[in-house]
């Protein structure tokens, strides 16, 4: 109720002659709202739910009997980390070729800052894990290093995918400014639709004094 008061203001009140019906309607519409409202996602679609080929290969690597050792598991993570690094560099170059003037400079600065973060983070996590008792923590250290590179690779790929979502569509000529306008308009439409749902909710369950 506090959430609804904050959203609609204190000048709204429940209809006193239909308390039971109001409660049922409130529950039903609340569920409908949370089921219908979608938050715009950044460079994501149904494919993002699928496992990446690198992750699939990593899982298979860990299932090999000869890799059921500390060294074997660490090696699997190292191989995956190198593959993610290749993936990251691939999409970094593609993204640089796609960005507008001035954006590439900022991306380069961002990437240089990330490389510095990567080295410091790997140094810290590696030292921490290696100081813990048990060889299993060395595997954790290798996994953490892999995860750091993977996350950055997916971030850069996300930027590239967003900018080129319709680049290869049949009959389309890719225009960056026009495409970005469509992305921005899509976000606005999404939030506008959510606002309209709340207006319906307000009209159904509340009456102004």
VENSUL-V928511 format. One record per residue. SS is DSSP state (~ for helix, > for strand, _ for the rest). OMEGA is omega in whole degrees, 0 to 359 (* if undefined). BURIAL is I if it has 24 or more other ideal C-beta (glycine too) atoms within 12 Angstrom, else O. Layout:
SS/OMEGA/BURIAL
SS/OMEGA/BURIAL
This chain:
_/179/O
~/180/O
~/180/O
~/178/O
~/180/O
~/183/O
~/188/O
~/179/O
_/183/O
_/181/O
_/178/O
>/181/O
>/179/O
>/177/I
_/187/O
~/185/O
~/181/O
~/185/O
~/182/O
~/180/O
~/180/O
~/182/O
~/180/O
~/180/O
~/179/O
~/180/I
~/183/O
~/184/O
~/178/I
~/177/O
~/180/O
~/181/O
~/182/I
~/177/O
~/184/O
~/183/O
_/177/O
_/178/O
_/180/O
_/182/O
_/183/O
_/175/O
_/182/O
_/174/O
_/182/O
~/180/O
~/182/O
~/180/O
~/179/O
_/180/O
_/181/O
_/179/O
~/179/O
~/178/I
~/178/I
~/179/O
~/178/O
~/178/I
~/179/O
~/179/O
~/181/I
~/181/I
~/179/O
_/184/O
~/182/O
~/179/O
~/180/O
_/176/O
_/179/O
~/180/O
~/182/O
~/180/O
~/177/I
~/180/I
~/177/I
~/180/I
~/180/I
~/178/I
~/179/I
~/179/I
~/179/I
~/179/O
~/177/I
~/178/I
~/176/I
~/178/O
~/180/I
~/180/I
~/178/O
~/183/O
~/174/I
~/179/I
~/178/O
~/180/O
~/179/I
~/180/I
~/184/O
~/185/I
_/177/I
_/179/O
_/180/O
_/180/O
~/180/O
~/179/O
~/180/O
~/177/O
~/179/I
~/178/O
~/179/O
~/181/O
~/178/I
~/178/O
~/179/O
~/179/O
~/177/O
~/177/O
~/181/O
~/182/I
~/181/O
~/181/O
~/178/O
~/178/I
~/180/O
~/184/O
~/178/I
~/179/I
~/181/O
~/182/O
~/181/I
~/178/O
_/179/O
_/183/O
_/178/O
_/181/O
_/179/O
~/181/O
~/176/O
~/175/I
~/178/I
~/179/O
~/179/I
~/179/I
~/179/I
~/178/I
~/178/I
~/182/I
~/180/I
~/181/I
~/179/I
~/182/I
~/180/O
~/179/I
~/180/I
~/177/I
~/181/I
~/177/I
~/179/I
~/176/I
~/182/I
~/181/I
~/181/I
~/183/I
~/185/I
_/186/I
_/181/I
_/184/O
_/185/O
_/178/O
_/182/O
_/175/O
_/182/O
_/172/O
_/186/O
_/175/O
_/188/O
~/185/O
~/180/O
~/181/O
~/180/I
~/177/O
~/178/O
~/178/O
~/182/I
~/180/O
~/179/O
~/178/O
~/181/O
~/180/O
~/181/O
~/180/O
~/179/O
~/178/O
~/178/O
~/180/O
~/179/O
~/178/O
~/178/I
~/178/I
~/177/O
~/179/O
~/181/I
~/182/I
~/181/O
~/193/O
~/185/I
>/172/I
>/180/O
>/179/O
_/*/O
